[in-house]
Amino acid sequence: MAWPGTFSDEPLSPAGRLFLQRKTDVVIHCIARTKNPIDVDGAKATIMSSPMGQHPRFCSLLVRDENGFEHWRKTRLDVDRHVIVVKNRVNEDEEDDEVAVNRYVADLSVSSPLSTDKPLWEVHLLTAHKHVVFRIHHSLGDGISLMSMLMASCRKVSDPDALPMMVPEKTTEKRRDSPWLFGSMWGFLKMAWLTLVFVLEFLLRSLFVSDRKTAVSGGDGVELWPRKLATAKFLLDDMKEVKKAIPDTTINDVLFGIVSCGLSRYLDHRTPNALHEGLRMTGVAMVNLRAKPGLQEISKLMKDNSETRWGNRFGVILLPVFYHKSGNDPLEYLKRAKVMVDRKKQSLEAYFSYRIGDLIVTLLGIKYASLINYKLLCNTTFTISNLIGPLEDITLSGNPISSIKVSTSSLPQQALTMHMVSYAGKAEMQILVAKDIIPDPEFLAKCFEDALLEMKVAAMEADKAIGKKS
């Protein structure tokens, strides 16, 4: 039912419209595991009093006008239609709660769209497993917006009245080893050149340049194939130990190195001696374009003129990984990853990808923008994202949370998507695969976990060697 009174419909942003097109329709899944049994009535009350129950996007219907343009229209929120309670175990044959919930979410990831006769979100309470699954359409906002809103509904375990701390990534000012003017000119020229190269590559990938097929590549209609979901688990202390092996390395560098090493190990297992050294597999990575990195304060996200405002404020970069046979120094994967990520940071590829999308929507229309995005996914091998979560333990509706994981619905033409979230000293990466192409995502997850441990051992040995020399 529409909200009584006079409210003007609000048009969707170009990015919001993109996620509603048939070929690029995406739903975000956030899984929270609780330590105590779930209080259904308490959860509903928390939702209604939280930013989720009051935010305009979460209280609006998606409507289309006579010209086919999408708008948000305010409506009265009926929480009982959005909260889905599953009292029985979702898989009687599976005793492990995490595995059972992963199967449940994997099934939701294919051909389970959100109903448009209500605001585009749901909360599934799996009471027998003590899990909460948030299903939120990507048109409502990106990962930063949605995770920030979720954190605004949570509290610290150590202080039940305090919001979780929103800590941005630290940035360090680079040393100026050359005269200031020369350094600035060289930096600008390097940025311009790298931007030109990467934007040209982005356009070519969006049109016809494609990765070579491997055992993890997708294909036509693969987004409709059955899915499996597995979890790779890391300790942030291990990733920080690896960081110390190479100066100025970030967690994103380490993650990229893990993916490169893990995929090489997995392909060695699936197709031994079938791939040539240095084979390229291209990933699509999301980059936050807000002025302030990391999670945002919900009050700032709600300001229309804020640089951190609500919505889909991210660009896309292409991250290539290269196949190398097992037996190589695991830190070599990290070194190559860092070089590539540093070049991407020095360019404006993410910003231009966002602006190119806006320009195509303005000049050619949303269907052509959707087609370009679809072709980009067709011509690459995987999608990956990394989101910084809270640094300390939190509660939701007074119930302590033991883990937070994020994934999305299946993407066109891709058989592999990976999404990592850090939380309270841990990082968990959800690996969603088309199971007819990648039948063993648990083994792929182990390849990633082993890659980090191998890098940690190599980093510690390198540190000891330096200590002996000094």
N, C-alpha and C positions, 0 to 999 in steps of 0.2 A: 504493500500500500504506500502510495506517495505521501510524503510529509505534508500535513495541512499548512496552509499559509502561502506566502509568496516567496519563492526561492528561484533564482535564475539558474538554469543548468550551466554547469562548468565544462568547457571543452577539455578533452584529454590532450596531453602533451604528445608530440610526435613519437617519442619513445614508448609512451603508454599505448598509443594506437598500434605501434609495431607489434607489441606482445599480444595483441588481440587478433592478429591476422591468422588465418587457418594454418599456414605453413610455419609460422613462428610463434604459436601460442605456447606460453610457458607458465607453469605453476611452481612456486617455491615450496619446498617441504622442509620444515624445521622440526627435529625430533628432540624432545627433552625427556630425560629419564629422571624420575623422582625417587627419593630414598624411602618415602613413606607412602602408604595407600592414598589414592586420590579421592578427595572430597568433591563430589560432582557439584553439589549446590554451592560450595565455597568457590569452586573454579568459575561457575557461571557468574557469581556475584563479583568476583575479581575482574572478570572480563568487562562487565558492564561499568564498573567504576574506574577502569584503567584507560589509558590513551586509546587502546584498541576499540573500546566500546564508545568512545567519544570523538575519535578522529573523523573528519568529514569523509575521507575516502572509504572508511570502513562502515559508514552509515549511508552510503549512496548506491543507487542502482546504476548499472550501465544501460544507457538508452541510445538509440540512433535516430537522427532526424530524417526528414524526407530525402535529404541528399546523401544519406549514408554516413554522416559524420557522427562519431561517438561523443557522448557527453556523460557527466556524472549528475545524477538527480537525487536530491536528498530524500530519504525514506525513513520510516520508523523501524528501528532495529528490534528484531525478535530473536533474542539470544538462543532460544530453544531450537530454532531452525539452523543455527550455526554450530552448536555444540552437539557432536555425535558421540554417544556413549556406547562403547563396545565392552560388555561385561564379561563375555567368555574369552578364552584364549583364541587368538586368531589362527593358530596352527596347533592342533592337538598333538601332532607327531613330533613337534619340536619343543624340547625342554628349555633351551637357551632363549631367554627373553629377547636379547639383542638380535639374534638371528631371526626369530619369529617376527619381530617388528620390522626388520629390514625387508623381509619377504612381503609384509603387508604394504609397506611404502612402495616397494618395487612394483607391486600390482597396481597401485594408485598412479604410478608414473606413466602408464600407457592407457590411453582412451578413457580417462576418468576426468572429464572437464568439470569445472565448477558451474553450478546452475546460475543462469543470468536473471532468475526471478527473485534474487536476493543479492546483497552485497557479496563481492567475489572473494570470500574467505570462509574457512571452516576450521574448527578445532576438534580433533578426534581424541577422546579420552579412552585409552586402552587400559581399563582398570585392573584387569587380571595380570597385566605386564608392568604396571606402574610407569607407563609411558604416555606422553602427550605429543600429538602430532599436529602441528600448525600447517594448514594448506592455504596459501595466500597467493593470489594471482599476481604475476610480475608487473602487470599494468598499474597496480597500486603503489609500487615503489621498488627500489633496488635493495640489495642485501644490507647496505649501510642503514637505510631508512627503517627497514623492517626489524633488524636486530636492535637498533637504537630504541625503537618503540617497545620491543619486548623487554629490554633492560629497564625501561621506565616503569614497567609493571612489576619488576622484581626488587628484592631488597637483599642487603648483605646478610650472610649468616651471622657474622660477628656483631652486626648492629641492625636489628630488625626494622629500625626507622630510617636507615640510610640507603640511598640509591647506590647501585654498583658504580664503581669508579670507571669513568670513561677516559682511558689513557691513549693518546695518539701515538703513532710511531714517532720515534725520535729522529730528528734530522740533524746532521752535522755539517758545519760549514767547511768546505774544502780549502785546503791550504793554497795560498797563492805563491807558487814557486817561480813565477815569472813576473815581470813588471805588470802592473794592473791593466794598463791600456792594451798591451799586447795580449794578455791573457783573456781579456774580455772580447777582443776581436776574434781571437782563435776559437773561443768558446761559442761565439755566435755563428761563425762559419761552420763549425763542426755540427752545431745544432741544426742549421739550415740544410746541410748536406745529408745528415742522417734522416731528417724529416722527409726530405725529397725522396730518398731511397726507400724508406719504409712505407710512405704513403703510396708510392708507385707500386710497391710489392702488394700492399693492401688492395689496391684497385685491381691488379692483375689476378689476385687470388679470388676476388669477388666476381670475376668474369669467367676465366677459363683455366688458369694455372692450377694444377691439382697435385696432391701428394700421390706417391706410388702406393699401390695396394699392399697391405701387410696383413698379418693375422689379427690385427686389432682394428682394421678399417671397416667402416660401415658401407652403406649402399642404398639404392633406391628403396624407399618404404621401410627402412630399418627402424624408424621411430615407432612403428606399429607392432614391432616384434616383442615377444615377452621379455621382461627385464629381470635381472638379478642385482642385488645390492649387497656390497661387502664394505667393511670398515677397516682402514689402516690406522693403527694407533702409534703415536709418537710422544716422547717426552720432550718438552721445550728445553729442559736442561741439556739433553743430548744434542739438540739442534744448536744450542748456544755454544756447546763444546766444539762442534764442527765449525761454527762461525769463526772461532778464534784461530783456525788454521790459516785463514787468508784474510788479510786486513780489509776493513770496511765492508765485510760481507753482511748481508741481511738475512732474516728468516725466509724471505721470498726467494733469495738466491739459493738457500739450502733446499727449499721445497722443489725448486726447478731442477736442481742437481739430483735430488732423490727421484723425481719423475723420470729424468733422462736415464739414470742408472737402472732404476727398477724396470722400465720398459725394455731396455736392452737385455736384462736378465730374463725377463718373461719371454721375449721373442726368441732368445737362445733356446729356451725350453720348448716352445711351441714349434718353431721352425729352425732347427739347428742347421747351420751352414747354408741357409737359403738366402740370406740377405748380405749385400755387400757393405763393407765397412764405410761408415759415414752416411748411411741412408738417412734422409731427412723425414721427420714426421712433425707436422705443424700443429701447434695448439692455439686455440683462441682463448685469450685471457682478458678478464674484465679489470678495468682500472678506475678507481674512484677519482672523479674530477673536482670534488669539493676542495675549497681552499684549505680546510682543516682535515687532515687524514684521520682514519680510525672512526670509532663510534662517536655519535654526535649527541648533544643535549637535545631532547625532544622539543623543548621550547624554541630553540634556534631553528630546528627543522621546519617548524610551523610558520616562520616568518617568510612572507613572499619575497621580500627584498634581501633575504639573507643569502650569503654565498654558500651556505651549507643547507639550503632549503630542501624540503621533502621532494621525493620523486625518484625518477631514474636518471641519476646524474653520474653516468659512467661512460668511459670510452672503451674501445677494443684495441688490443695489440696482438700481433702474431708472434708466438714464441716457438721457434723451431727447436726440436731436440734431435739428436743424431745417434743412430745405432752404432754401438761399439761392442765388440766381442767381450765376453767375460774374461777376467784375469787382469784387466787393466787396473791401474791405480784408481780407487774410487774417488779420490780427491780431484782427479782430472775432470770428472763430470761436473764437479762443483766449480772448478776454474772456468770451464767453458760456459757454464750457466751464468756465472757472474759477469763475464765479458759481454754476453748477449744482453742480459738484463740492464747492465750499465749503459749500453748503447741505446736501448729502448728508453731509459730514463732521460737521456740527453736529447732525445727527439721529442717532437710534438705529435707523434703518431696517434696517441689516445685522443688528444684534443681534436685533431683533424678528422678522425673516424666519427666522432660525435657530430661535428659540424657538417661533414659530408652527408650523414644520414638526414640531418635537418634540411639540408639544401635539396636533397633528392625528394623528400616529402613535399617541400614547398613548390618545386618546379615540375615534378612528374607525378606526385601523388603517393599515397601510402602503399599501394600495391607494388609499385616499382621498388620502393625502399625495402619492402618485405622480400621481394625477389632477390635483391642484392644480398641481403642478410642470409637468405636461404642458400644462395650459391656459395657464399663464404663458408658456411657450415659443410656444404657438399664437398668443397675442395680442401678441407682440412681433416685432421685425424681425431682430435679430441678437444674438449673444452675444460678449462680449469679456472678455479677461483680460490682465493684465500681471504678469510675474514678474521680480524682480531676480535676475540670475545673478552669477557670480563676476566680480570687477573685473579679474582678471589672467588670463593664459593658463594653462591647466591641461593635465594629461596623464591619460589613462585607460589603465591597464595599460601605462604607460610610453610610450604613443603620444600625441603632442601633438594637442589638439583645436582645430580651426580655426573651428568654429561649433556652436551649440546652438540647436535650434528645437523648438517644442512645438505640438501640435494635439490634437484629440480626434476620436473617431468622430462620425458625423453625428448631429445632434440633431433631435428631432421637430419637424416643421412649419417649420423654419428653413432657408433657403437660403444663409445667410452666417454663419460663425463666424470670429473673429479672436483669435489668441493671440500675445502678444509676450513675448520673453525678451531681456534684455540680457546681453552677454558681452564682456568685455575691450574696452570702448569702443565697441561696436557694439550695435545692437538690430535683431532680425529678427522680423517679424510674419508668421505663417502664416495665409493666407487660404483657408479651405476653403469651396467653393461647390457648389451643385447646378448642374452645367454646362448643363443644359437651361434654366435660369433666368438664370444669369450665365455666359455662354459664354466670357467674356474676363477671367478674374481677373487675368491679367498686366497688363491695362490698368488695372484697379481698383488693383492694387498701385502702378502708376506714378502714379495720381492721388494716392495717399497720399504717395508719395515727393516728388512735385512740391509738394504742399501744405506739407510741412515746409520745402522750399527757398524757397518763396514767403514763408513766415513768417519765415525767417531773413533774407532780403533786406529785408523790411519792418522787422524788428527792428533791423538794422544801420543802415538809413536813419533810423529814429526816434532811434537813439542818436547818430548824427552831427548830426541837427537839434538835439538837446538840447545837444550839445557846442558848437555854434556859438552858441547863445543864451547859454550860460554864459561 
